[in-house]
Amino acid sequence: MTTEPGMLFYAGYFTSDELKRESGAQFGRYRGFCCETNRYPNGPNIQGSLGSLT
């Protein structure tokens, strides 16, 4: 649950295939994702939108 109106989605496109965990499991491209909630980055330029700074 969040109070922020926007979300950024990271798909792991630039994650290196050479990275490995301590257990030996390999990281790599598209092996994970992240959803980061925030305000709209362009909010100050959109009428009626919440600003990006509070």
Legacy VTK file of the C-alpha trace (Angstrom):
# vtk DataFile Version 3.0
C-alpha trace
ASCII
DATASET POLYDATA
POINTS 54 float
0.000 0.000 0.000
1.282 3.463 -0.806
0.130 7.061 -0.753
2.151 7.963 -3.842
0.351 8.213 -7.206
3.123 6.985 -9.510
5.333 3.935 -9.889
8.637 3.219 -11.597
9.272 -0.299 -12.859
12.830 -1.613 -13.139
13.257 -4.828 -15.116
16.953 -5.622 -14.644
17.942 -5.030 -18.262
21.423 -3.773 -17.342
22.167 -6.409 -14.691
25.382 -8.210 -15.579
25.325 -11.922 -16.325
28.686 -12.150 -14.499
27.262 -11.222 -11.059
26.837 -14.106 -8.615
25.431 -14.428 -5.106
27.427 -15.842 -2.187
25.647 -19.171 -2.736
26.853 -19.290 -6.347
23.439 -18.550 -7.834
23.843 -16.337 -10.857
22.234 -12.958 -11.278
21.622 -11.833 -14.811
19.530 -9.848 -17.193
15.808 -9.895 -16.335
16.289 -12.103 -13.261
14.434 -9.685 -11.036
12.322 -6.571 -10.950
11.575 -3.659 -8.671
8.494 -1.469 -8.312
9.317 1.896 -6.747
6.451 4.203 -5.804
6.910 7.943 -6.022
5.330 11.118 -7.284
5.248 11.878 -10.983
8.674 13.152 -12.085
6.986 15.574 -14.494
4.342 16.580 -11.923
5.269 20.274 -11.715
4.610 20.611 -15.464
1.174 18.932 -15.428
-1.754 21.099 -14.357
-3.607 19.632 -11.398
-0.940 17.023 -10.705
0.893 16.639 -7.426
4.313 18.242 -7.471
7.419 16.122 -7.206
8.549 18.074 -4.129
6.594 18.336 -0.905
LINES 1 55
54 0 1 2 3 4 5 6 7 8 9 10 11 12 13 14 15 16 17 18 19 20 21 22 23 24 25 26 27 28 29 30 31 32 33 34 35 36 37 38 39 40 41 42 43 44 45 46 47 48 49 50 51 52 53
